[in-house]
């Protein structure tokens, strides 16, 4: 069995009207320093978002969410933040902000496979229960 590594993660939230504080979870970001892993899984439920905010510009929301994945990948399309180190990118992404896209506080855990953890986070924290 592979050794467990510590990781940090945050849930990505869409907050269409910041003044109301209502949000839907739309993804997760996971950082594992020892495995040099920084990844994001985004899964926006458009119907849930429109039920919460019928006038929201979903295309704009999806562009912002896609940028998170570019930043995690270190892709130039993510702008200057994507050029930072993995740790700096993670901390920038999870910094508290009052905008359309926010994250939960960062949490920690232990596991040997960050991809599996990221999928589990989306399954349990982002997708609507059936």
CNS distance restraints for C-alpha pairs under 8 A (distance, minus, plus):
assign (resid   2 and name CA) (resid 112 and name CA) 5.96 0.50 0.50
assign (resid   3 and name CA) (resid 111 and name CA) 7.69 0.50 0.50
assign (resid   3 and name CA) (resid 112 and name CA) 5.82 0.50 0.50
assign (resid   4 and name CA) (resid 110 and name CA) 5.56 0.50 0.50
assign (resid   4 and name CA) (resid 111 and name CA) 4.40 0.50 0.50
assign (resid   4 and name CA) (resid 112 and name CA) 4.33 0.50 0.50
assign (resid   5 and name CA) (resid  32 and name CA) 7.26 0.50 0.50
assign (resid   5 and name CA) (resid  34 and name CA) 6.77 0.50 0.50
assign (resid   5 and name CA) (resid  35 and name CA) 7.69 0.50 0.50
assign (resid   5 and name CA) (resid 110 and name CA) 5.25 0.50 0.50
assign (resid   5 and name CA) (resid 111 and name CA) 5.33 0.50 0.50
assign (resid   5 and name CA) (resid 112 and name CA) 5.58 0.50 0.50
assign (resid   6 and name CA) (resid  32 and name CA) 6.38 0.50 0.50
assign (resid   6 and name CA) (resid  33 and name CA) 7.84 0.50 0.50
assign (resid   6 and name CA) (resid  34 and name CA) 7.65 0.50 0.50
assign (resid   6 and name CA) (resid 108 and name CA) 6.97 0.50 0.50
assign (resid   6 and name CA) (resid 109 and name CA) 5.62 0.50 0.50
assign (resid   6 and name CA) (resid 110 and name CA) 4.45 0.50 0.50
assign (resid   6 and name CA) (resid 111 and name CA) 6.61 0.50 0.50
assign (resid   7 and name CA) (resid  30 and name CA) 6.92 0.50 0.50
assign (resid   7 and name CA) (resid  31 and name CA) 5.58 0.50 0.50
assign (resid   7 and name CA) (resid  32 and name CA) 4.40 0.50 0.50
assign (resid   7 and name CA) (resid  33 and name CA) 7.08 0.50 0.50
assign (resid   7 and name CA) (resid 108 and name CA) 5.56 0.50 0.50
assign (resid   7 and name CA) (resid 109 and name CA) 5.40 0.50 0.50
assign (resid   7 and name CA) (resid 110 and name CA) 6.09 0.50 0.50
assign (resid   7 and name CA) (resid 111 and name CA) 7.57 0.50 0.50
assign (resid   7 and name CA) (resid 114 and name CA) 7.83 0.50 0.50
assign (resid   8 and name CA) (resid  30 and name CA) 5.80 0.50 0.50
assign (resid   8 and name CA) (resid  31 and name CA) 5.29 0.50 0.50
assign (resid   8 and name CA) (resid  32 and name CA) 6.55 0.50 0.50
assign (resid   8 and name CA) (resid 106 and name CA) 6.27 0.50 0.50
assign (resid   8 and name CA) (resid 107 and name CA) 5.44 0.50 0.50
assign (resid   8 and name CA) (resid 108 and name CA) 4.35 0.50 0.50
assign (resid   8 and name CA) (resid 109 and name CA) 6.44 0.50 0.50
assign (resid   9 and name CA) (resid  28 and name CA) 6.97 0.50 0.50
assign (resid   9 and name CA) (resid  29 and name CA) 5.42 0.50 0.50
assign (resid   9 and name CA) (resid  30 and name CA) 4.28 0.50 0.50
assign (resid   9 and name CA) (resid  31 and name CA) 6.20 0.50 0.50
assign (resid   9 and name CA) (resid 106 and name CA) 5.39 0.50 0.50
assign (resid   9 and name CA) (resid 107 and name CA) 5.37 0.50 0.50
assign (resid   9 and name CA) (resid 108 and name CA) 6.34 0.50 0.50
assign (resid  10 and name CA) (resid  28 and name CA) 5.74 0.50 0.50
assign (resid  10 and name CA) (resid  29 and name CA) 5.43 0.50 0.50
assign (resid  10 and name CA) (resid  30 and name CA) 6.77 0.50 0.50
assign (resid  10 and name CA) (resid  94 and name CA) 6.72 0.50 0.50
assign (resid  10 and name CA) (resid 103 and name CA) 5.99 0.50 0.50
assign (resid  10 and name CA) (resid 104 and name CA) 5.36 0.50 0.50
assign (resid  10 and name CA) (resid 105 and name CA) 6.11 0.50 0.50
assign (resid  10 and name CA) (resid 106 and name CA) 4.73 0.50 0.50
assign (resid  10 and name CA) (resid 107 and name CA) 6.29 0.50 0.50
assign (resid  11 and name CA) (resid  25 and name CA) 6.71 0.50 0.50
assign (resid  11 and name CA) (resid  26 and name CA) 7.58 0.50 0.50
assign (resid  11 and name CA) (resid  27 and name CA) 5.86 0.50 0.50
assign (resid  11 and name CA) (resid  28 and name CA) 4.36 0.50 0.50
assign (resid  11 and name CA) (resid  29 and name CA) 6.42 0.50 0.50
assign (resid  11 and name CA) (resid 103 and name CA) 5.37 0.50 0.50
assign (resid  11 and name CA) (resid 104 and name CA) 5.19 0.50 0.50
assign (resid  11 and name CA) (resid 105 and name CA) 7.90 0.50 0.50
assign (resid  11 and name CA) (resid 106 and name CA) 8.00 0.50 0.50
assign (resid  11 and name CA) (resid 125 and name CA) 7.57 0.50 0.50
assign (resid  12 and name CA) (resid  25 and name CA) 5.83 0.50 0.50
assign (resid  12 and name CA) (resid  26 and name CA) 5.49 0.50 0.50
assign (resid  12 and name CA) (resid  27 and name CA) 4.79 0.50 0.50
assign (resid  12 and name CA) (resid  28 and name CA) 5.26 0.50 0.50
assign (resid  12 and name CA) (resid  29 and name CA) 7.11 0.50 0.50
assign (resid  12 and name CA) (resid 101 and name CA) 7.13 0.50 0.50
assign (resid  12 and name CA) (resid 102 and name CA) 5.98 0.50 0.50
assign (resid  12 and name CA) (resid 103 and name CA) 4.47 0.50 0.50
assign (resid  12 and name CA) (resid 104 and name CA) 6.62 0.50 0.50
assign (resid  13 and name CA) (resid  23 and name CA) 6.08 0.50 0.50
assign (resid  13 and name CA) (resid  24 and name CA) 5.59 0.50 0.50
assign (resid  13 and name CA) (resid  25 and name CA) 4.43 0.50 0.50
assign (resid  13 and name CA) (resid  26 and name CA) 5.44 0.50 0.50
assign (resid  13 and name CA) (resid  27 and name CA) 7.10 0.50 0.50
assign (resid  13 and name CA) (resid 101 and name CA) 5.80 0.50 0.50
assign (resid  13 and name CA) (resid 102 and name CA) 5.13 0.50 0.50
assign (resid  13 and name CA) (resid 103 and name CA) 5.45 0.50 0.50
assign (resid  13 and name CA) (resid 104 and name CA) 7.25 0.50 0.50
assign (resid  14 and name CA) (resid  23 and name CA) 5.36 0.50 0.50
assign (resid  14 and name CA) (resid  24 and name CA) 5.49 0.50 0.50
assign (resid  14 and name CA) (resid  25 and name CA) 6.39 0.50 0.50
assign (resid  14 and name CA) (resid  26 and name CA) 6.48 0.50 0.50
assign (resid  14 and name CA) (resid  61 and name CA) 7.71 0.50 0.50
assign (resid  14 and name CA) (resid 100 and name CA) 5.79 0.50 0.50
assign (resid  14 and name CA) (resid 101 and name CA) 4.83 0.50 0.50
assign (resid  14 and name CA) (resid 102 and name CA) 6.39 0.50 0.50
assign (resid  15 and name CA) (resid  21 and name CA) 6.71 0.50 0.50
assign (resid  15 and name CA) (resid  22 and name CA) 5.96 0.50 0.50
assign (resid  15 and name CA) (resid  23 and name CA) 4.45 0.50 0.50
assign (resid  15 and name CA) (resid  24 and name CA) 6.94 0.50 0.50
assign (resid  15 and name CA) (resid  99 and name CA) 7.17 0.50 0.50
assign (resid  15 and name CA) (resid 100 and name CA) 4.90 0.50 0.50
assign (resid  15 and name CA) (resid 101 and name CA) 6.05 0.50 0.50
assign (resid  15 and name CA) (resid 102 and name CA) 6.99 0.50 0.50
assign (resid  16 and name CA) (resid  22 and name CA) 7.46 0.50 0.50
assign (resid  16 and name CA) (resid  23 and name CA) 6.92 0.50 0.50
assign (resid  16 and name CA) (resid  53 and name CA) 6.41 0.50 0.50
assign (resid  16 and name CA) (resid  56 and name CA) 6.55 0.50 0.50
assign (resid  16 and name CA) (resid 100 and name CA) 5.50 0.50 0.50
assign (resid  17 and name CA) (resid  21 and name CA) 6.76 0.50 0.50
assign (resid  17 and name CA) (resid  22 and name CA) 7.02 0.50 0.50
assign (resid  17 and name CA) (resid  53 and name CA) 7.86 0.50 0.50
assign (resid  17 and name CA) (resid 100 and name CA) 7.32 0.50 0.50
assign (resid  18 and name CA) (resid  22 and name CA) 7.27 0.50 0.50
assign (resid  18 and name CA) (resid  98 and name CA) 6.62 0.50 0.50
assign (resid  18 and name CA) (resid  99 and name CA) 6.62 0.50 0.50
assign (resid  18 and name CA) (resid 100 and name CA) 6.82 0.50 0.50
assign (resid  22 and name CA) (resid  52 and name CA) 7.99 0.50 0.50
assign (resid  23 and name CA) (resid  52 and name CA) 7.99 0.50 0.50
assign (resid  24 and name CA) (resid  48 and name CA) 7.58 0.50 0.50
assign (resid  24 and name CA) (resid  49 and name CA) 6.80 0.50 0.50
assign (resid  24 and name CA) (resid 126 and name CA) 7.95 0.50 0.50
assign (resid  25 and name CA) (resid  44 and name CA) 7.80 0.50 0.50
assign (resid  25 and name CA) (resid 125 and name CA) 6.98 0.50 0.50
assign (resid  25 and name CA) (resid 126 and name CA) 5.05 0.50 0.50
assign (resid  26 and name CA) (resid  42 and name CA) 5.82 0.50 0.50
assign (resid  26 and name CA) (resid  43 and name CA) 5.34 0.50 0.50
assign (resid  26 and name CA) (resid  44 and name CA) 4.78 0.50 0.50
assign (resid  26 and name CA) (resid  45 and name CA) 7.14 0.50 0.50
assign (resid  26 and name CA) (resid 126 and name CA) 5.69 0.50 0.50
assign (resid  27 and name CA) (resid  40 and name CA) 7.07 0.50 0.50
assign (resid  27 and name CA) (resid  41 and name CA) 5.36 0.50 0.50
assign (resid  27 and name CA) (resid  42 and name CA) 4.09 0.50 0.50
assign (resid  27 and name CA) (resid  43 and name CA) 5.59 0.50 0.50
assign (resid  27 and name CA) (resid  44 and name CA) 7.24 0.50 0.50
assign (resid  27 and name CA) (resid 122 and name CA) 6.14 0.50 0.50
assign (resid  27 and name CA) (resid 126 and name CA) 5.98 0.50 0.50
assign (resid  28 and name CA) (resid  40 and name CA) 5.56 0.50 0.50
assign (resid  28 and name CA) (resid  41 and name CA) 5.46 0.50 0.50
assign (resid  28 and name CA) (resid  42 and name CA) 6.57 0.50 0.50
assign (resid  28 and name CA) (resid 118 and name CA) 6.77 0.50 0.50
assign (resid  28 and name CA) (resid 121 and name CA) 6.63 0.50 0.50
assign (resid  28 and name CA) (resid 122 and name CA) 6.47 0.50 0.50
assign (resid  28 and name CA) (resid 126 and name CA) 7.93 0.50 0.50
assign (resid  29 and name CA) (resid  38 and name CA) 7.39 0.50 0.50
assign (resid  29 and name CA) (resid  39 and name CA) 5.74 0.50 0.50
assign (resid  29 and name CA) (resid  40 and name CA) 4.29 0.50 0.50
assign (resid  29 and name CA) (resid  41 and name CA) 6.64 0.50 0.50
assign (resid  29 and name CA) (resid  90 and name CA) 7.88 0.50 0.50
assign (resid  29 and name CA) (resid 118 and name CA) 7.41 0.50 0.50
assign (resid  30 and name CA) (resid  37 and name CA) 7.73 0.50 0.50
assign (resid  30 and name CA) (resid  38 and name CA) 5.75 0.50 0.50
assign (resid  30 and name CA) (resid  39 and name CA) 5.45 0.50 0.50
assign (resid  30 and name CA) (resid  40 and name CA) 6.33 0.50 0.50
assign (resid  30 and name CA) (resid 114 and name CA) 7.26 0.50 0.50
assign (resid  30 and name CA) (resid 118 and name CA) 6.51 0.50 0.50
assign (resid  31 and name CA) (resid  36 and name CA) 7.84 0.50 0.50
assign (resid  31 and name CA) (resid  37 and name CA) 5.65 0.50 0.50
assign (resid  31 and name CA) (resid  38 and name CA) 4.49 0.50 0.50
assign (resid  31 and name CA) (resid  39 and name CA) 6.67 0.50 0.50
assign (resid  31 and name CA) (resid  86 and name CA) 7.89 0.50 0.50
assign (resid  31 and name CA) (resid  87 and name CA) 7.62 0.50 0.50
assign (resid  31 and name CA) (resid  90 and name CA) 6.68 0.50 0.50
assign (resid  32 and name CA) (resid  36 and name CA) 5.96 0.50 0.50
assign (resid  32 and name CA) (resid  37 and name CA) 5.07 0.50 0.50
assign (resid  32 and name CA) (resid  38 and name CA) 6.51 0.50 0.50
assign (resid  32 and name CA) (resid 114 and name CA) 7.15 0.50 0.50
assign (resid  33 and name CA) (resid  37 and name CA) 6.39 0.50 0.50
assign (resid  33 and name CA) (resid  86 and name CA) 7.98 0.50 0.50
assign (resid  33 and name CA) (resid  87 and name CA) 7.33 0.50 0.50
assign (resid  36 and name CA) (resid  86 and name CA) 7.61 0.50 0.50
assign (resid  37 and name CA) (resid  86 and name CA) 7.78 0.50 0.50
assign (resid  37 and name CA) (resid 114 and name CA) 7.41 0.50 0.50
assign (resid  38 and name CA) (resid  72 and name CA) 5.58 0.50 0.50
assign (resid  38 and name CA) (resid  73 and name CA) 7.16 0.50 0.50
assign (resid  38 and name CA) (resid  86 and name CA) 6.44 0.50 0.50
assign (resid  38 and name CA) (resid  90 and name CA) 7.29 0.50 0.50
assign (resid  39 and name CA) (resid  69 and name CA) 7.03 0.50 0.50
assign (resid  39 and name CA) (resid  72 and name CA) 5.43 0.50 0.50
assign (resid  39 and name CA) (resid  73 and name CA) 6.90 0.50 0.50
assign (resid  39 and name CA) (resid 118 and name CA) 7.87 0.50 0.50
assign (resid  40 and name CA) (resid  68 and name CA) 7.05 0.50 0.50
assign (resid  40 and name CA) (resid  69 and name CA) 5.48 0.50 0.50
assign (resid  40 and name CA) (resid  72 and name CA) 6.55 0.50 0.50
assign (resid  40 and name CA) (resid 118 and name CA) 7.48 0.50 0.50
assign (resid  41 and name CA) (resid  69 and name CA) 7.39 0.50 0.50
assign (resid  41 and name CA) (resid 118 and name CA) 6.80 0.50 0.50
assign (resid  41 and name CA) (resid 119 and name CA) 7.41 0.50 0.50
assign (resid  41 and name CA) (resid 122 and name CA) 7.08 0.50 0.50
assign (resid  42 and name CA) (resid  65 and name CA) 6.92 0.50 0.50
assign (resid  42 and name CA) (resid  66 and name CA) 7.75 0.50 0.50
assign (resid  42 and name CA) (resid  69 and name CA) 7.84 0.50 0.50
assign (resid  42 and name CA) (resid 122 and name CA) 7.88 0.50 0.50
assign (resid  43 and name CA) (resid 122 and name CA) 7.61 0.50 0.50
assign (resid  43 and name CA) (resid 126 and name CA) 7.24 0.50 0.50
assign (resid  43 and name CA) (resid 127 and name CA) 7.72 0.50 0.50
assign (resid  44 and name CA) (resid  49 and name CA) 7.96 0.50 0.50
assign (resid  44 and name CA) (resid  62 and name CA) 7.69 0.50 0.50
assign (resid  45 and name CA) (resid  49 and name CA) 6.35 0.50 0.50
assign (resid  45 and name CA) (resid 127 and name CA) 7.79 0.50 0.50
assign (resid  46 and name CA) (resid  50 and name CA) 6.11 0.50 0.50
assign (resid  46 and name CA) (resid  58 and name CA) 7.33 0.50 0.50
assign (resid  47 and name CA) (resid  51 and name CA) 6.13 0.50 0.50
assign (resid  48 and name CA) (resid  52 and name CA) 6.37 0.50 0.50
assign (resid  49 and name CA) (resid  53 and name CA) 5.98 0.50 0.50
assign (resid  49 and name CA) (resid  54 and name CA) 7.55 0.50 0.50
assign (resid  49 and name CA) (resid  56 and name CA) 7.99 0.50 0.50
assign (resid  50 and name CA) (resid  54 and name CA) 4.42 0.50 0.50
assign (resid  50 and name CA) (resid  55 and name CA) 7.24 0.50 0.50
assign (resid  50 and name CA) (resid  56 and name CA) 6.97 0.50 0.50
assign (resid  57 and name CA) (resid  61 and name CA) 6.47 0.50 0.50
assign (resid  58 and name CA) (resid  62 and name CA) 6.10 0.50 0.50
assign (resid  59 and name CA) (resid  63 and name CA) 6.24 0.50 0.50
assign (resid  60 and name CA) (resid  64 and name CA) 6.36 0.50 0.50
assign (resid  61 and name CA) (resid  65 and name CA) 6.21 0.50 0.50
assign (resid  61 and name CA) (resid 100 and name CA) 7.68 0.50 0.50
assign (resid  61 and name CA) (resid 101 and name CA) 7.73 0.50 0.50
assign (resid  62 and name CA) (resid  66 and name CA) 6.02 0.50 0.50
assign (resid  63 and name CA) (resid  67 and name CA) 6.33 0.50 0.50
assign (resid  64 and name CA) (resid  68 and name CA) 6.80 0.50 0.50
assign (resid  64 and name CA) (resid 101 and name CA) 7.38 0.50 0.50
assign (resid  65 and name CA) (resid  69 and name CA) 7.08 0.50 0.50
assign (resid  65 and name CA) (resid 101 and name CA) 7.64 0.50 0.50
assign (resid  66 and name CA) (resid  70 and name CA) 6.50 0.50 0.50
assign (resid  67 and name CA) (resid  71 and name CA) 6.11 0.50 0.50
assign (resid  67 and name CA) (resid  77 and name CA) 7.50 0.50 0.50
assign (resid  67 and name CA) (resid  78 and name CA) 5.47 0.50 0.50
assign (resid  68 and name CA) (resid  72 and name CA) 6.24 0.50 0.50
assign (resid  68 and name CA) (resid  78 and name CA) 7.36 0.50 0.50
assign (resid  68 and name CA) (resid  93 and name CA) 7.44 0.50 0.50
assign (resid  69 and name CA) (resid  73 and name CA) 6.21 0.50 0.50
assign (resid  69 and name CA) (resid  78 and name CA) 7.99 0.50 0.50
assign (resid  70 and name CA) (resid  74 and name CA) 6.17 0.50 0.50
assign (resid  70 and name CA) (resid  75 and name CA) 5.07 0.50 0.50
assign (resid  70 and name CA) (resid  76 and name CA) 7.50 0.50 0.50
assign (resid  70 and name CA) (resid  77 and name CA) 6.21 0.50 0.50
assign (resid  70 and name CA) (resid  78 and name CA) 4.81 0.50 0.50
assign (resid  70 and name CA) (resid  82 and name CA) 7.11 0.50 0.50
assign (resid  71 and name CA) (resid  75 and name CA) 6.09 0.50 0.50
assign (resid  71 and name CA) (resid  76 and name CA) 7.96 0.50 0.50
assign (resid  71 and name CA) (resid  77 and name CA) 7.80 0.50 0.50
assign (resid  71 and name CA) (resid  78 and name CA) 4.70 0.50 0.50
assign (resid  71 and name CA) (resid  79 and name CA) 7.52 0.50 0.50
assign (resid  71 and name CA) (resid  81 and name CA) 6.56 0.50 0.50
assign (resid  71 and name CA) (resid  82 and name CA) 4.39 0.50 0.50
assign (resid  71 and name CA) (resid  89 and name CA) 6.89 0.50 0.50
assign (resid  72 and name CA) (resid  82 and name CA) 6.97 0.50 0.50
assign (resid  72 and name CA) (resid  86 and name CA) 7.42 0.50 0.50
assign (resid  72 and name CA) (resid  89 and name CA) 6.83 0.50 0.50
assign (resid  72 and name CA) (resid  90 and name CA) 7.39 0.50 0.50
assign (resid  73 and name CA) (resid  82 and name CA) 7.44 0.50 0.50
assign (resid  74 and name CA) (resid  78 and name CA) 7.10 0.50 0.50
assign (resid  74 and name CA) (resid  82 and name CA) 4.48 0.50 0.50
assign (resid  74 and name CA) (resid  83 and name CA) 6.02 0.50 0.50
assign (resid  74 and name CA) (resid  84 and name CA) 7.79 0.50 0.50
assign (resid  75 and name CA) (resid  79 and name CA) 7.90 0.50 0.50
assign (resid  75 and name CA) (resid  82 and name CA) 5.98 0.50 0.50
assign (resid  75 and name CA) (resid  83 and name CA) 7.80 0.50 0.50
assign (resid  76 and name CA) (resid  80 and name CA) 7.45 0.50 0.50
assign (resid  76 and name CA) (resid  82 and name CA) 6.24 0.50 0.50
assign (resid  76 and name CA) (resid  83 and name CA) 7.23 0.50 0.50
assign (resid  77 and name CA) (resid  82 and name CA) 7.83 0.50 0.50
assign (resid  78 and name CA) (resid  82 and name CA) 5.17 0.50 0.50
assign (resid  79 and name CA) (resid  83 and name CA) 7.51 0.50 0.50
assign (resid  80 and name CA) (resid  84 and name CA) 7.45 0.50 0.50
assign (resid  81 and name CA) (resid  89 and name CA) 6.40 0.50 0.50
assign (resid  81 and name CA) (resid  92 and name CA) 7.91 0.50 0.50
assign (resid  82 and name CA) (resid  89 and name CA) 6.68 0.50 0.50
assign (resid  84 and name CA) (resid  88 and name CA) 5.84 0.50 0.50
assign (resid  84 and name CA) (resid  89 and name CA) 5.84 0.50 0.50
assign (resid  85 and name CA) (resid  89 and name CA) 6.10 0.50 0.50
assign (resid  86 and name CA) (resid  90 and name CA) 6.13 0.50 0.50
assign (resid  87 and name CA) (resid  91 and name CA) 6.17 0.50 0.50
assign (resid  88 and name CA) (resid  92 and name CA) 6.02 0.50 0.50
assign (resid  89 and name CA) (resid  93 and name CA) 6.09 0.50 0.50
assign (resid  90 and name CA) (resid  94 and name CA) 6.25 0.50 0.50
assign (resid  91 and name CA) (resid  95 and name CA) 5.94 0.50 0.50
assign (resid  93 and name CA) (resid 103 and name CA) 7.79 0.50 0.50
assign (resid  94 and name CA) (resid 102 and name CA) 7.65 0.50 0.50
assign (resid  94 and name CA) (resid 103 and name CA) 5.66 0.50 0.50
assign (resid  94 and name CA) (resid 104 and name CA) 7.44 0.50 0.50
assign (resid  94 and name CA) (resid 105 and name CA) 7.20 0.50 0.50
assign (resid  94 and name CA) (resid 106 and name CA) 6.89 0.50 0.50
assign (resid  95 and name CA) (resid 103 and name CA) 7.66 0.50 0.50
assign (resid  96 and name CA) (resid 102 and name CA) 7.06 0.50 0.50
assign (resid  96 and name CA) (resid 103 and name CA) 7.11 0.50 0.50
assign (resid  96 and name CA) (resid 105 and name CA) 7.82 0.50 0.50
assign (resid  97 and name CA) (resid 102 and name CA) 6.21 0.50 0.50
assign (resid  98 and name CA) (resid 102 and name CA) 7.01 0.50 0.50
assign (resid 111 and name CA) (resid 117 and name CA) 7.45 0.50 0.50
assign (resid 113 and name CA) (resid 117 and name CA) 6.52 0.50 0.50
assign (resid 114 and name CA) (resid 118 and name CA) 6.06 0.50 0.50
assign (resid 115 and name CA) (resid 119 and name CA) 6.28 0.50 0.50
assign (resid 116 and name CA) (resid 120 and name CA) 6.15 0.50 0.50
assign (resid 117 and name CA) (resid 121 and name CA) 6.13 0.50 0.50
assign (resid 118 and name CA) (resid 122 and name CA) 6.42 0.50 0.50
assign (resid 119 and name CA) (resid 123 and name CA) 6.17 0.50 0.50
assign (resid 120 and name CA) (resid 124 and name CA) 6.07 0.50 0.50
assign (resid 121 and name CA) (resid 125 and name CA) 5.43 0.50 0.50
assign (resid 121 and name CA) (resid 126 and name CA) 7.12 0.50 0.50
assign (resid 122 and name CA) (resid 126 and name CA) 4.77 0.50 0.50
assign (resid 122 and name CA) (resid 127 and name CA) 6.25 0.50 0.50
assign (resid 123 and name CA) (resid 127 and name CA) 5.54 0.50 0.50
assign (resid 124 and name CA) (resid 129 and name CA) 7.96 0.50 0.50
